[in-house]
């Protein structure tokens, strides 16, 4: 069935993805590395997310804007990180070692809200939660962190 709308040319999708990759790959890997136990897995997750965005772009009649693509990348990164068995990394100091003791969902919202500096509505979209769910997970995470970390004062 033909809709009369043209699919984007492969060259357009290649160019758009290359630009998105150059702008955001390193940042996404750094964020993914806070969600999974090792850098190689973080890199694999981000590469898989970029491949999925590329496939989606080829199947869309119009190329999505960069903001929508970045939102999809974040969502895919979070979703794929959930499939990785949990575990900390040896030698992580202080806050990082405690961060690894948190449940994955709590770690996700902290990483997205504070490391990625995303507003609550974008954290909710990337984590698949409501905004109230994000606030709840942040509160639970902070409570756990306060219980585990020595007081600074």
C-alpha angles and dihedrals in degrees: 000000000000122000095190091242119118122233114233114268115256089241090057091051091046092051094045093048092047090054093047090047093051092049101044114017098094094045092049092049090051090052093045089050088062090055102045132044100247142033096236091058090047090053092048092051093051093046090051090050092052090049090052092050090050091052091048091051092052090053096048123090090219127035109249117237119261092254092057091046092050090050089052091048091053092047092049091046092053093044093049093046089060090065091060115093110250122250141134130242121249116250097021106150127230113308094025093055090049091046088061091056091061121096112263095252092054092047090049095054093046092049093047096043101040109020095037092033092222122163116250095258091055091046088052092051094047094045096042093240137120117253088253088053090054091051090049094050092047091051091049091047093050090049091053092046092050090051093050104038123072114245116265093219 
